[in-house]
Amino acid sequence: MDSSNTLWERRPGLCVAGAIGALLILRAVIVILSPIELGPDEAQYWRWAQTLDWGYYSKPPLIAWGIAAVSSLVGDQEWGVRLLAPLAHGAAAFCLFALGRLAFTPTVGAWAAGFYLLMPGVALSSVIMSTDAVLLPMWSAALLCLWRLRENPGPWTAVWLGLALGGAMLAKYAALYLLVGAALSALMDKPTRRALMSSSGLIAALVATMVLGPNLAWNAAHDFATVSHTADNASLSAVSPDLSHGLKFLIDQMAVFGPLSFICLAAGVFIRRSVGNEHAKSREIWLLCFIAPPLLVIAVQAIAVRAHANWAATAYPAASVLIASWIAYAPWKRWLKASLGINILIGGIIAALAVSPSIADVLNASGGLKRVRGWEETALQLQTLTADTDTTAIMFDEREVWHGVDYYGRALELPPLRSWRRLDQARSHAEQAGAMGPGDDRNVLIASYREDFIPRISADFASITPAGELSVSLGGNEVRTLRLFRASGYAPLPRTADYEARFSDADID
């Protein structure tokens, strides 16, 4: 006991790195052992990684670069695509340890790393590949560098801050909240304001701009595809306020950060007792500048239109440090510790499902895994259907199906995969990469997932005849069904107002 205490007192960073490393090894093993297939978004990121660029249709390029780097070493099987996720989250946790250590104490830093790594959202994000897995490490590194700049402005710290800011933007444009948080902290915190208004702040801004510049140039050369997609995702043109969506948003955040952890965070902000320490309070306010903006903005977005659970994920690196700081004095610290126990339990369930997805079938929860099942079988059935035929292309009307078959058909003998366009312009990477080419339409096998689109698809072909169905079991009572057609003579109708009026009663889009 004495030797372990001495090691902690002398080398807290080494102790935390060892604990993080042990958890990362466990999660890496889970990723390797998991039989779960890649989901459509993961398959899309893998496809991007096959052709490195400065940008892609719906996301900046960092996730594709990361997958390419790791899979080039270990292969492009499912775990090779996902292995970066647990490693990256471990890097984020160590950055938060360093931030907690600098802003408070090594003990706070250790708790911060624990709160971050054990929150359910990170537990899930460590066994799948998502843009959050590359965004949150960059975000955490930027927080650490900004704090260091606040405490001791200098050119090298500014360079590292610029690299982290630029890297975060190359991961996901949600990194813009970092700039909002930095602006708020500059308004409310004199040391931050002084640091950002100095030559160091200018250096950081210049470096961040240099890092992001090629992506901006790529967007300009591609009709601002990524920016446009991000704006489309917000769906601000479809505003229809609903307070029940706000309640769902809160429940979603409890699922991301942990049910009791989120309650403690919300309650602590409003009812915590003063610690009588202005330095500690100023640090809490600084952290809140990076917590409040994404939570408030996405809450409004959720009520006005819609919002996915992970859209506010950038609030939680700073939130992990904040609630860790309360461990030292808050009267509800026992609840904070209990929240970690709940998160460990949830993380254990996620790990068990990743290694043995059949558990979901036993629990009658197969629907939660339907997007990561059956893609290999779907691709194999399509190969059988097109073998020994003169099929010139397989056309899909759902981007998820295109990406699933694209990945799992990579080693099969399949005709070119094409994607039907609902509108004149491509609205997904699948529609871009799967555009119909010359001669592709002589004998097309249409595999339709969207029954409501069939009248529209039929109108785009000179000839189309039913060819049965393809069904794949997804576990439990879940089935993926594709309606099949043979078609030729692809001549898509102009997507005019008359076109929309003609099919307004034929589908539910």
N, C-alpha and C positions, 0 to 999 in steps of 0.2 A: 504493500500500500504506500509506504513511504517513498519507494523508488518511483512508483507511478506518479505520485504527486510531484516529485522532483522533476521528472521528465516533463510533466505538464507545465510546471512553472518555468522550466528552462527552455523548452521547445514546444510551445503550444501549436505552432504551425505544423510541425512534424506530426503531432498527435492527430490533429484534424485531418491532415492529408492522408494519414493512415486509415482513419475511419471512413473518409470519403472513398478512398481507393478500395476498401473492402466491399462497400456497398456497390461501387461501380463494377467490380468483378462479378458480384452476384447478379446484377442486372444484365451485364454482358452475357453471362451464362444463360440467363432466361431468354434473351434475344436469340441466342444461337440455338437453344432447344425448342423454341416456339414453333409449332407447326402452322401457325396462322399465316395465311397468304397475304401478300401486299394488297393494301386497299388501293382504290383508283387514284387517289392523290399521291400516294407513295409511288405508284407505277408511273404517274406523270412526272414526278421529280427524277425518277430513274431515267426516263426517256430524255429529259433535258440534259442529264449528265452525260449522255452519249455524244452530245455536240455542245461543247462549252462555248458560252457566249457571255456578253455583258448584260443580258436581260432576257426575259421570257414573257410569254403572253400574260400570265397572271401574277407573277412574283419576280422580285429581283433575283440575282443569280447565285447568291451565296450557298443556298441549299444544294444546288446542282454541283457546284464546285466541291462541296464537302463530300457528297456521295461519290463523285468521280475519284476524289483522292483516296477514300477508304476502299471503295470497291476495286480500285486498280491494284490494291495490295492483297485483298482477301477474296475477290470475286464478286459477281453481281447477283448471287443468290439472295434470298430474302434477308438473311441476317447481315449480309455484307452491305445491303442498302441501309439497314437500320442501326448498325453498330455505332455510328457517329453519335446517335442521340444520347445514350447514357454517358458517353465520354464528355460530350459538350455540357450536359447538365452538371457533371462533376466539376468542370472548370468554373461554371457559374457559381456553384456552392463555395468554392475556394475564394473566389472574388468577394463574395458576401461575407465570408469569414474575415477576410482582410479588412473590409469596410467596417464591420462591427468592431473589430479589434482597434482600428484607428479612431473611430468615432466614440467608442465606449471602452470596452475591455476585451481581452481575449476570450473570456467566458461568454460574453454577449456574442462575439463573432462565432464561437462554436455552436451556440444555440441557433443563430441565424442560419448557418449552413444546414443544421438539422431540420429546422422548419421548412427551408426551401426544398431540400432533397426529398423530404417525406410527405410533402403535400400531394394530394391525389392527382392533381393535374400534372405534376412532374413525374410521378410514378407511372402514369399512363404514357406521357410523352417520352419516357425512357425506353419503352418497348415498341414504339412505332416511330416513323420518321415524319417529322412535321417542321414547318418553318419556325415554330416556337422553339424547337430544339437548337436552332442556330441563332435566333434572335435573342433569347434570354441570356445566354453567356455574354454576348456582345453588350447587351444592356447592362448587365451586372458589372462588367469591366468598365463601362463608361461611368457608372455611378462611383466606382472605386477611384477612377482617375480624376473625376470632378471633385471628389472629396479631397484627394491629395493636392489638387490644384488650389482648392480653397485654403488648405492649411499651409501650403508652401509652393507658391507659384514659381514655375520654372519652365524653360523651353522644352526639356525632355518630357516632363509630365504633360505638357500641352500637346506634344506630338502623339503621345500614347492616347490621350483623350480624343484627339482628332481621328486616330485610327479606329478607336472603339466606336465613336459616333458614326463614322463612315461605314464601318463594318456592320453596325446595327441596321443602317439604312439599306445596305446591300442584302440584308437578311429579310427585312419586311418593312414596309412603309409605316407600320405602326410605331416605328422608332421615332416618328415625329413627336410623339408624346415626351420624348427625352428633351426636346427643345422647349416644349411648353413647361416641363418641370424645371429646366435650367432657368428659364425666364422668371418663373414664379419664385424660385429660390434666390435669384439675384434681387428681386424686389423686396424679399422679406429677410434676407440675410446679408449683412454688410460684407463679411469676408468673401462670400461667393460673388457678390457684386464687384468687389474690388478686383478679384482674380479674373473674372470674365471681361472686365473693362480694361484690363492691362494688355501688354503685348503678348502675354501667354494666351489670353483668350483669343486674340487675333490669329496666333499660330494654330491653335486648335481648330478654329473655323476654316482656315485655309487648307489644313491637312484633310479635314472631313470633306471639304468640297472637292479636293483632288481625288480622294478615294471614290466618292460618289459620281464624279464627273463623267466617266465612261458610261455608266448606266444611264445617266441623263441624256447623253449623246445617242445611246442606243434607242432610247424611247423616242427621241426627236426623229430618228431615222425610221421608226416603225410606227408612226402615227400615234405616239404616246400610248401604246397598247397596255402596258402595265398600269400606268396611271389611270387610264380609262376604265380598266377592269376594276381597280380599287374603288373608283367612284361608283361604278355600277353595283358593286357589292354593298355599298351603303344604302342603295335603293331609296334615296331621298325623294325621288319622283313619285313614290308610292306611299307617302305618309298617311297613316291611318292610326292615330293614337289609341292605345289600349293599355290601361293600367295593369291588366292581368299579365301583360308581357313584362312589366317591371317586376312583378312578383316572381315570375319565372326567371328573370335575370338574377335576382338575389339568390334563388335556389341554385341556379347554375354556378354562381360564385362560391357558394358553400361546397359544391361538388368539386370545384377547382382547387380552392385553398384549404378545404377541410371544413366540415360543418361547424365544429366548435371553434376552430381557429378563426374562421370568418366572423363568428359571433363575438369572439373576444376582441378581434380587431375593431369591429364597428362599435362595440360597447366601450372599449378602451379609449377610443378617440373622443368620445362624448362625455364619459363619466370618470375618467381617470383622475386621481388626486394629484395635486401639485407635488413635485418632489422637492421643491424648495431649492432647485439647482438650475440656474438660468442657462448654464452651458448644456445640461441635459435637455432642457426644454427646447433650446434653439436647435439641437440636433434632431429632436422629434419633429419639429416644424419643417426642417429641411427635408426629412424623409417623406413627410406628408405631401410635399410639393411634387413628388414623383409617384405618389399613390393615388391622390384624389383625381387628377385629370383623366386618366383612362377609365376609372370607375364611373365618374360622373358623366363623361361624354357618352360612354357606351350604354349607361343606364338610360339616358335620354334617347339614344338611338334605338334601344330595345323597346321603349314605350312608344316611340313615334313610328317605327317600322318593324325592325327585327334586329336581333344580334345573336351571334353564336357565343357559346360559353367562354371560349378562349380569347375572344376579342379584347378582354380587359386583363389578359394574363400579365401584361407588363407592369401592373400595379404591385405584383407580389414579390419581386426581389426586394424592393425597399420595404414592403410590408413584413417580410421575414425578419429583416433587421430591426424594425420597429417593435414588433411583439417580443423579439428576443431581448430587447433592452428593458422590457417591463418585467422580465423574470427576476431582476435584482430587487425590485421594490414594490411592484403592483400587488394590491391585496387579492387580486384574482389570479396570481401566478400558478396556483394549484390547478386552475382550469386550463391555463396555457399548457402545463405539462400533460394534463389529461388529454388535451387536443392532439398531442403528438401520438399518444397511445391509440386514439381513434384513427389517426392518419396511417399509422403502421398497420392497423387491421385492414383498412381499405387498400393500402398498397399490397398487402398479402393476398387479398382477393384478386386484385388486378394481375399479380404475378401468377397466381394459380390458374386464372383464365387464360393467360398468355401461353402457359406450358400445357394446359389441358383444357382446350376450349369446349370439350364435350360436357364440362360442368355446366355450361350455359344451357345445354339441351336438357339436362336433368332439372335445372331450375326453371325451365320453360322461358328462358330468356335468349333464345337463339336469334331473335330479331336484332339484338345489339351487335351481333357479329356477322350479319349477312353481307356487309360490304367487304369483308375480308375472307370470304369463303366462296368456293365454287368456280374461281376464275380459271384454274388449270383445267378442270373438267369442261368448262364452257369452250375453251380453246381446243381441247381434244375433240369434242363433238363437232365443232366447226371444221376441223381438219378432216374428220371422217365424211362429213357432208360434201366437202369440196374435192375429196380425193378422186382421181380418175374422172374428173369432169373438166369442162372448159371454162370454169368460173373465172371471170376476169377481175373480180373485186368482191369484197364483203363490205356491205355498208351498214353502219349503225346509226341510230337516231338518239343515242344517249352517250355523252362523253365518258361516263364511268365505265360503260361496257367496252368502249373503244380502248381505254387505257388498260383495263384488266386483260383483255385479249392481246393487246400489244405486248405486254410484258410476258404473259404466259405462253404466247405464241412465238416468242423470239427464236426458239429452237425448232419450231414446227414448220412444215411445208404448207403455209397458208397463202392464199392470194393476197394482193395488196389490201390493206384495211382502209376504208373510206368512211367519212362521216357526213351525214346529211346536214344541211344548214337550214335552220328554221328561218333565218333572216338573210338578207343579201350579204352582210359582212360576217366574217367568222367571229364567234363569241366565246371561243375556247381554243386551247391548244390543239385539241382533237380535230376541231373543224379547220384549223390552219394546216396541220400536218396531214390531215386526211382528206384534202380537197381532191375531187375527182379529176383524174388526168386523162389525156387523149387515149381513146381506145379502151378505157376501163369499163365503159358502160355497155359492152357487147353482151355480157351475160353476168349480171350482178345478183349475188345472193344478199337480199336484205334481211337483216336480223333486227327486228323492231322490238324495243323494250317499252316504247311509249305508244300504247294503243290509240291514244287521242291524235297522234301524228300521222297515222296511216292514210287518212284521206288526202292530206297534204303531200305526203311522199308519193302516193299513187299519181297525183296530178303532175308530178315532176318527171314522170317516165312515159314513154310512148307505149310501152307494153309492161304489164305487171300481172302475175298470177300467183295465187297462194301456193305455198310449198310445205305446209305443216307447221309444227312447233318444235322448239328445242327447250327442254326442261332440265334444270339442274337442282338437286337437293342441296339446301344450305344449312341443314341441321334442323331438328325439331320438325315443325310444320312449315318452315320457310322454304320457298321454291323460287328460283329465278327462271322466268319463262320468256322466251324470245319468239315472237311470231315471225315465220319465215316466208319470204316471197322471192320469186325469180322475176327479174326485171331487165329491161334494155331500153336504150334510147333516152339517156338522161338529158332533159332540157328543162331546167328549173324555171318556174314562172317568176316574173318580176314580183318582188314583195311590195306591192303597192297597196293603197287604201282599198281598191277593188278586191285585191287578193284577200286582205284581212276580212272584208265584208263577206266574201264568198265562203270562207271557212269558219266564220265566227260561231256557227252553231255546230260545227263538226268536231271541235275539240274543246278542251278545257284550259288551254294555255292562257 
